Amino acid sequence: MTQQEAFGIAAFRSRQQVMRMDSALRRAGVHSEIISTPRDVSLGCGLSVRFDLRDAPAAMNVYRQARPGNLIGFYRVDRLPGQRAQVTPL
């Protein structure tokens, strides 16, 4: 049986902003990691901050407070093994 994976990302235009957001999320107690940005989010530096979908409201709040800038957007990523990820704005 294949397992669908769903998570949230915050995509930025600059790697520096990705690092700042990742640090701000960790300081706020939100588990995050830096990942390669899915192809469907073609703009940016190629890196995004990944977080659990249940933490999306907290992640958006951290962004509003930290204001790291250069945000492309917040997205939901759904993927099945062997298939291209489906990306939708949050």
N, CA, C and O atoms as a MOPAC input file, in Angstrom:
PM7 MOZYME 1SCF
protein

 N      0.84600 1    -1.18200 1     0.00000 1
 C      0.00000 1     0.00000 1     0.00000 1
 C      0.89300 1     1.24800 1     0.00000 1
 O      1.86900 1     1.32800 1     0.74700 1
 N      0.54400 1     2.20700 1    -0.84100 1
 C      1.33300 1     3.43200 1    -0.89900 1
 C      0.80600 1     4.44300 1     0.09900 1
 O     -0.39200 1     4.50200 1     0.37400 1
 N      1.69600 1     5.21500 1     0.62100 1
 C      1.35600 1     6.19200 1     1.64200 1
 C      1.39600 1     7.59300 1     1.05400 1
 O      2.41600 1     8.01700 1     0.51100 1
 N      0.28100 1     8.31200 1     1.16400 1
 C      0.27200 1     9.70400 1     0.74100 1
 C      0.92900 1    10.53800 1     1.82400 1
 O      0.75500 1    10.29300 1     3.01800 1
 N      1.67900 1    11.51800 1     1.38500 1
 C      2.34600 1    12.43100 1     2.30700 1
 C      1.79100 1    13.82400 1     2.06700 1
 O      1.65800 1    14.24900 1     0.91900 1
 N      1.46900 1    14.53100 1     3.12300 1
 C      0.97200 1    15.90000 1     3.01100 1
 C      1.67000 1    16.75700 1     4.05400 1
 O      1.79900 1    16.36300 1     5.21400 1
 N      2.11600 1    17.92400 1     3.63400 1
 C      2.80600 1    18.84200 1     4.54200 1
 C      2.70300 1    20.25400 1     3.99400 1
 O      2.26400 1    20.46000 1     2.86200 1
 N      3.10600 1    21.21400 1     4.79200 1
 C      3.10700 1    22.60800 1     4.37600 1
 C      4.51500 1    23.08600 1     4.11900 1
 O      5.47800 1    22.56700 1     4.68300 1
 N      4.62300 1    24.09600 1     3.24800 1
 C      5.91600 1    24.74800 1     3.02300 1
 C      5.72800 1    26.25900 1     2.96700 1
 O      4.65600 1    26.76600 1     2.63300 1
 N      6.78300 1    26.94500 1     3.29900 1
 C      6.88500 1    28.38700 1     3.07900 1
 C      8.03800 1    28.55700 1     2.09200 1
 O      9.17700 1    28.18500 1     2.37600 1
 N      7.72000 1    29.12800 1     0.92600 1
 C      8.72500 1    29.31400 1    -0.12400 1
 C      9.17000 1    30.77600 1    -0.15800 1
 O      8.35700 1    31.69200 1    -0.03500 1
 N     10.47200 1    30.97000 1    -0.32600 1
 C     11.06200 1    32.31000 1    -0.32000 1
 C     11.93400 1    32.51100 1    -1.55200 1
 O     12.31900 1    31.54900 1    -2.21700 1
 N     12.24200 1    33.77300 1    -1.85000 1
 C     13.09600 1    34.11100 1    -2.98500 1
 C     14.58100 1    34.04100 1    -2.64300 1
 O     15.42600 1    34.05500 1    -3.53800 1
 N     14.90100 1    33.96700 1    -1.36000 1
 C     16.30600 1    33.99400 1    -0.95900 1
 C     16.60300 1    32.93300 1     0.09000 1
 O     15.79100 1    32.68200 1     0.98100 1
 N     17.76300 1    32.32000 1    -0.02100 1
 C     18.17200 1    31.29900 1     0.94800 1
 C     18.31000 1    31.89000 1     2.34100 1
 O     18.01900 1    31.22200 1     3.33200 1
 N     18.74800 1    33.12500 1     2.42100 1
 C     18.88600 1    33.78700 1     3.72200 1
 C     17.53100 1    33.86200 1     4.42600 1
 O     17.45200 1    33.65800 1     5.63700 1
 N     16.46200 1    34.15600 1     3.67400 1
 C     15.13700 1    34.25300 1     4.26600 1
 C     14.62900 1    32.86900 1     4.70100 1
 O     13.93200 1    32.75200 1     5.70900 1
 N     14.97800 1    31.82800 1     3.94100 1
 C     14.62700 1    30.46000 1     4.31500 1
 C     15.26300 1    30.13500 1     5.67000 1
 O     14.60200 1    29.60100 1     6.56100 1
 N     16.53700 1    30.46000 1     5.81600 1
 C     17.24600 1    30.18400 1     7.07000 1
 C     16.63600 1    30.97100 1     8.23400 1
 O     16.48400 1    30.43800 1     9.33300 1
 N     16.28900 1    32.23200 1     7.99100 1
 C     15.69500 1    33.05500 1     9.05100 1
 C     14.34800 1    32.49500 1     9.48800 1
 O     14.04800 1    32.45000 1    10.68100 1
 N     13.53200 1    32.06700 1     8.51900 1
 C     12.21800 1    31.52000 1     8.84700 1
 C     12.35600 1    30.19900 1     9.59800 1
 O     11.64500 1    29.96600 1    10.57500 1
 N     13.25900 1    29.34000 1     9.15300 1
 C     13.48500 1    28.06200 1     9.83000 1
 C     13.88700 1    28.30600 1    11.28300 1
 O     13.36900 1    27.64700 1    12.18500 1
 N     14.79200 1    29.23400 1    11.51500 1
 C     15.23000 1    29.55600 1    12.88000 1
 C     14.08100 1    30.11800 1    13.71000 1
 O     13.92000 1    29.75500 1    14.87500 1
 N     13.27900 1    31.00600 1    13.11300 1
 C     12.15600 1    31.60000 1    13.83800 1
 C     11.12900 1    30.53300 1    14.21700 1
 O     10.58100 1    30.56500 1    15.31900 1
 N     10.86300 1    29.58800 1    13.31100 1
 C      9.91900 1    28.51100 1    13.62100 1
 C     10.44200 1    27.64700 1    14.76300 1
 O      9.69400 1    27.30200 1    15.67900 1
 N     11.70200 1    27.30500 1    14.71000 1
 C     12.28500 1    26.46500 1    15.77000 1
 C     12.23300 1    27.17600 1    17.12200 1
 O     11.92800 1    26.55900 1    18.14200 1
 N     12.53200 1    28.46800 1    17.12500 1
 C     12.45800 1    29.23800 1    18.37700 1
 C     11.03400 1    29.26300 1    18.92700 1
 O     10.83400 1    29.31600 1    20.14000 1
 N     10.04400 1    29.22600 1    18.02800 1
 C      8.63300 1    29.24300 1    18.43800 1
 C      8.12100 1    27.85000 1    18.78900 1
 O      6.95400 1    27.69200 1    19.14900 1
 N      8.98100 1    26.83900 1    18.68700 1
 C      8.57200 1    25.49300 1    19.03200 1
 C      7.86500 1    24.73500 1    17.92400 1
 O      7.23400 1    23.70800 1    18.17500 1
 N      7.96600 1    25.24000 1    16.68500 1
 C      7.34800 1    24.57300 1    15.53600 1
 C      8.42600 1    23.75200 1    14.83800 1
 O      9.43800 1    24.29400 1    14.39300 1
 N      8.20400 1    22.43200 1    14.74500 1
 C      9.17100 1    21.57500 1    14.05200 1
 C      9.20700 1    21.96600 1    12.58400 1
 O      8.16700 1    22.06900 1    11.93300 1
 N     10.41000 1    22.18100 1    12.06800 1
 C     10.56400 1    22.55400 1    10.65900 1
 C     11.85900 1    21.96800 1    10.12300 1
 O     12.74400 1    21.56500 1    10.87700 1
 N     11.94300 1    21.93300 1     8.80700 1
 C     13.18800 1    21.52400 1     8.15300 1
 C     13.26500 1    22.22600 1     6.80700 1
 O     12.25100 1    22.63300 1     6.24100 1
 N     14.46900 1    22.35700 1     6.31300 1
 C     14.69200 1    22.98300 1     5.01100 1
 C     14.72500 1    21.88000 1     3.95600 1
 O     15.44100 1    20.88900 1     4.09200 1
 N     13.92200 1    22.07900 1     2.89000 1
 C     13.82200 1    21.08300 1     1.82200 1
 C     13.95700 1    21.76900 1     0.46600 1
 O     13.90000 1    22.99600 1     0.38000 1
 N     14.13200 1    20.99000 1    -0.57900 1
 C     14.08800 1    21.51600 1    -1.94500 1
 C     12.64800 1    21.89900 1    -2.26800 1
 O     11.71700 1    21.15700 1    -1.95300 1
 N     12.47100 1    23.03900 1    -2.88700 1
 C     11.13600 1    23.50200 1    -3.25600 1
 C     10.58000 1    22.63200 1    -4.38100 1
 O     11.28800 1    22.36200 1    -5.35000 1
 N      9.31700 1    22.18600 1    -4.27100 1
 C      8.71600 1    21.41400 1    -5.35600 1
 C      8.71300 1    22.20200 1    -6.67000 1
 O      8.63400 1    23.43100 1    -6.66600 1
 N      8.79900 1    21.49200 1    -7.77500 1
 C      8.85600 1    22.12400 1    -9.09600 1
 C      7.70900 1    23.07200 1    -9.37800 1
 O      7.89300 1    24.07300 1   -10.07000 1
 N      6.51700 1    22.77400 1    -8.85000 1
 C      5.35500 1    23.61100 1    -9.14500 1
 C      5.44700 1    25.00800 1    -8.54000 1
 O      4.68700 1    25.89900 1    -8.91900 1
 N      6.36100 1    25.20400 1    -7.61200 1
 C      6.63000 1    26.53100 1    -7.06500 1
 C      7.94500 1    26.95900 1    -7.71200 1
 O      9.01100 1    26.86900 1    -7.10200 1
 N      7.85000 1    27.42100 1    -8.94300 1
 C      9.05400 1    27.58600 1    -9.76000 1
 C      9.89900 1    28.80400 1    -9.40300 1
 O     11.08800 1    28.83100 1    -9.71800 1
 N      9.33100 1    29.79000 1    -8.76800 1
 C     10.10800 1    30.96800 1    -8.40300 1
 C     10.92300 1    30.69600 1    -7.15300 1
 O     10.61900 1    29.77800 1    -6.39300 1
 N     11.93800 1    31.48000 1    -6.94600 1
 C     12.63800 1    31.41300 1    -5.67700 1
 C     14.02800 1    30.83400 1    -5.76100 1
 O     14.60500 1    30.66900 1    -6.83600 1
 N     14.54200 1    30.53100 1    -4.58800 1
 C     15.93300 1    30.12400 1    -4.45300 1
 C     16.12200 1    28.61900 1    -4.53400 1
 O     17.25800 1    28.14200 1    -4.53400 1
 N     15.03700 1    27.86200 1    -4.60200 1
 C     15.15300 1    26.40900 1    -4.66800 1
 C     15.02000 1    25.70800 1    -3.33400 1
 O     15.01000 1    24.47800 1    -3.27900 1
 N     14.91700 1    26.47700 1    -2.24800 1
 C     14.74000 1    25.89500 1    -0.92100 1
 C     13.47800 1    26.45900 1    -0.28300 1
 O     13.09500 1    27.60200 1    -0.53300 1
 N     12.84200 1    25.63900 1     0.54500 1
 C     11.66100 1    26.05800 1     1.29600 1
 C     11.76400 1    25.51800 1     2.71300 1
 O     12.58600 1    24.65100 1     3.00900 1
 N     10.91600 1    26.04800 1     3.57800 1
 C     10.82700 1    25.55300 1     4.94100 1
 C      9.59200 1    24.65500 1     5.01900 1
 O      8.48300 1    25.08000 1     4.69500 1
 N      9.79400 1    23.42000 1     5.44700 1
 C      8.71300 1    22.44200 1     5.56800 1
 C      8.21500 1    22.40800 1     7.00500 1
 O      8.99700 1    22.51900 1     7.94900 1
 N      6.89400 1    22.25200 1     7.16200 1
 C      6.28600 1    22.12400 1     8.47600 1
 C      5.04500 1    21.24500 1     8.34800 1
 O      4.52300 1    21.03700 1     7.25200 1
 N      4.58800 1    20.73800 1     9.47600 1
 C      3.39100 1    19.90600 1     9.50400 1
 C      2.16800 1    20.78300 1     9.21200 1
 O      2.10100 1    21.92800 1     9.65900 1
 N      1.21600 1    20.24900 1     8.47300 1
 C      0.02000 1    21.02300 1     8.14300 1
 C     -0.72500 1    21.51600 1     9.37400 1
 O     -1.29500 1    22.60700 1     9.35200 1
 N     -0.73000 1    20.73500 1    10.44000 1
 C     -1.43600 1    21.18600 1    11.64900 1
 C     -0.75300 1    22.40900 1    12.26400 1
 O     -1.36100 1    23.11800 1    13.06600 1
 N      0.49900 1    22.65800 1    11.89700 1
 C      1.22900 1    23.83100 1    12.38900 1
 C      1.14500 1    25.02800 1    11.43800 1
 O      1.79900 1    26.04500 1    11.66900 1
 N      0.35100 1    24.91800 1    10.37800 1
 C      0.27400 1    26.00900 1     9.38900 1
 C     -0.14000 1    27.34300 1    10.02400 1
 O      0.50500 1    28.35500 1     9.75100 1
 N     -1.18900 1    27.38700 1    10.86000 1
 C     -1.54000 1    28.67800 1    11.46700 1
 C     -0.39200 1    29.25900 1    12.30300 1
 O     -0.14700 1    30.46500 1    12.26800 1
 N      0.30600 1    28.40400 1    13.05100 1
 C      1.43900 1    28.87600 1    13.85700 1
 C      2.56500 1    29.36300 1    12.95700 1
 O      3.19200 1    30.38000 1    13.25100 1
 N      2.83200 1    28.64800 1    11.85700 1
 C      3.90100 1    29.04700 1    10.93400 1
 C      3.58900 1    30.41200 1    10.31500 1
 O      4.47600 1    31.25600 1    10.19200 1
 N      2.33100 1    30.62600 1     9.92600 1
 C      1.94900 1    31.92100 1     9.35000 1
 C      2.06400 1    33.03100 1    10.38300 1
 O      2.45400 1    34.15100 1    10.05300 1
 N      1.72500 1    32.72700 1    11.63100 1
 C      1.85700 1    33.71200 1    12.69800 1
 C      3.32600 1    34.05500 1    12.94400 1
 O      3.67200 1    35.22200 1    13.13300 1
 N      4.18500 1    33.04100 1    12.94000 1
 C      5.62500 1    33.27300 1    13.11800 1
 C      6.13600 1    34.16800 1    11.98600 1
 O      6.93400 1    35.07400 1    12.22300 1
 N      5.67700 1    33.91300 1    10.76000 1
 C      6.09700 1    34.75700 1     9.62800 1
 C      5.67900 1    36.21200 1     9.87000 1
 O      6.47700 1    37.13100 1     9.68400 1
 N      4.43600 1    36.41000 1    10.28100 1
 C      3.94500 1    37.78300 1    10.51700 1
 C      4.76300 1    38.48400 1    11.59300 1
 O      5.00800 1    39.68700 1    11.50500 1
 N      5.18700 1    37.73300 1    12.61400 1
 C      5.96300 1    38.33400 1    13.69900 1
 C      7.43000 1    38.54200 1    13.31500 1
 O      8.00900 1    39.58500 1    13.61900 1
 N      8.03100 1    37.55500 1    12.64900 1
 C      9.45800 1    37.61700 1    12.32000 1
 C      9.72400 1    38.46600 1    11.08500 1
 O     10.77900 1    39.09200 1    10.97300 1
 N      8.78000 1    38.48800 1    10.16800 1
 C      8.89700 1    39.24500 1     8.91500 1
 C     10.25100 1    39.04100 1     8.21700 1
 O     10.98100 1    40.00800 1     7.99500 1
 N     10.58600 1    37.80100 1     7.87300 1
 C     11.86800 1    37.58300 1     7.19700 1
 C     11.88800 1    38.13700 1     5.77200 1
 O     12.96900 1    38.27700 1     5.19800 1
 N     10.74500 1    38.45300 1     5.18500 1
 C     10.69100 1    39.06400 1     3.85600 1
 C     10.85500 1    38.06500 1     2.72600 1
 O     11.15400 1    36.89100 1     2.94800 1
 N     10.65300 1    38.55300 1     1.51100 1
 C     10.84200 1    37.77600 1     0.27800 1
 C     10.01500 1    36.50000 1     0.21600 1
 O     10.43400 1    35.52000 1    -0.40100 1
 N      8.84500 1    36.50000 1     0.84900 1
 C      7.96900 1    35.32500 1     0.82400 1
 C      7.32200 1    35.18000 1    -0.54500 1
 O      6.76100 1    36.13600 1    -1.08000 1
 N      7.40300 1    33.98100 1    -1.10700 1
 C      6.64400 1    33.66100 1    -2.31900 1
 C      5.24800 1    33.23200 1    -1.90100 1
 O      4.25800 1    33.67400 1    -2.48400 1
 N      5.16600 1    32.36100 1    -0.88100 1
 C      3.86500 1    31.95400 1    -0.38100 1
 C      3.94100 1    30.73500 1     0.50800 1
 O      4.97900 1    30.08500 1     0.63800 1
 N      2.79300 1    30.44500 1     1.12200 1
 C      2.61500 1    29.23400 1     1.91200 1
 C      1.82000 1    28.25600 1     1.05900 1
 O      0.83900 1    28.63900 1     0.42200 1
 N      2.24200 1    26.99600 1     1.04600 1
 C      1.61700 1    25.99500 1     0.19200 1
 C      1.39800 1    24.69100 1     0.94100 1
 O      2.10200 1    24.36700 1     1.89700 1
 N      0.39200 1    23.95100 1     0.47200 1
 C      0.17100 1    22.56800 1     0.90100 1
 C      0.74300 1    21.68200 1    -0.19300 1
 O      0.48300 1    21.89600 1    -1.37700 1
 N      1.52400 1    20.68500 1     0.20900 1
 C      2.12100 1    19.74600 1    -0.73700 1
 C      1.55500 1    18.35800 1    -0.43800 1
 O      1.66300 1    17.86100 1     0.68200 1
 N      0.94900 1    17.74100 1    -1.45500 1
 C      0.44100 1    16.37000 1    -1.36100 1
 C      1.19300 1    15.53500 1    -2.37300 1
 O      1.31500 1    15.92100 1    -3.53500 1
 N      1.70300 1    14.38300 1    -1.93500 1
 C      2.36800 1    13.52300 1    -2.90300 1
 C      2.23200 1    12.05600 1    -2.53900 1
 O      2.17400 1    11.66800 1    -1.37200 1
 N      2.18400 1    11.26900 1    -3.59200 1
 C      2.21000 1     9.81600 1    -3.50000 1
 C      3.54200 1     9.35600 1    -4.04800 1
 O      4.06400 1     9.97200 1    -4.97700 1
 N      4.10500 1     8.29900 1    -3.50800 1
 C      5.37800 1     7.80500 1    -4.03900 1
 C      5.28700 1     7.56100 1    -5.55100 1
 O      4.32600 1     6.97000 1    -6.04300 1
 N      6.29800 1     8.02500 1    -6.26500 1
 C      6.36100 1     7.82300 1    -7.70900 1
 C      5.53700 1     8.80100 1    -8.52500 1
 O      5.49500 1     8.69200 1    -9.75100 1
 N      4.88400 1     9.75300 1    -7.88000 1
 C      4.08000 1    10.73800 1    -8.59200 1
 C      4.57900 1    12.14200 1    -8.30400 1
 O      5.22200 1    12.39600 1    -7.28500 1
 N      4.27400 1    13.04000 1    -9.21100 1
 C      4.64500 1    14.43700 1    -9.02300 1
 C      3.78800 1    15.03700 1    -7.90200 1
 O      2.59600 1    14.74500 1    -7.80400 1
 N      4.38700 1    15.86000 1    -7.07700 1
 C      3.69200 1    16.48200 1    -5.95900 1
 C      2.61800 1    17.43300 1    -6.47400 1
 O      2.80600 1    18.11400 1    -7.48300 1
 N      1.49700 1    17.47100 1    -5.77200 1
 C      0.43500 1    18.43200 1    -6.03700 1
 C      0.61800 1    19.57500 1    -5.04200 1
 O      0.66900 1    19.34500 1    -3.83400 1
 N      0.71700 1    20.79800 1    -5.54300 1
 C      0.97000 1    21.96900 1    -4.69500 1
 C     -0.19800 1    22.92500 1    -4.81700 1
 O     -0.58000 1    23.31400 1    -5.92100 1
 N     -0.76900 1    23.30700 1    -3.67500 1
 C     -1.86400 1    24.27800 1    -3.65100 1
 C     -1.58300 1    25.33500 1    -2.60200 1
 O     -1.03400 1    25.02600 1    -1.54400 1
 N     -1.95200 1    26.58100 1    -2.87900 1
 C     -1.72700 1    27.64400 1    -1.89500 1
 C     -2.51400 1    27.38100 1    -0.60500 1
 O     -3.62200 1    26.84600 1    -0.64100 1
 N     -1.93200 1    27.76200 1     0.52000 1
 C     -2.64000 1    27.65600 1     1.80400 1
 C     -3.43900 1    28.92300 1     2.04800 1
 O     -4.11000 1    29.04300 1     3.07300 1

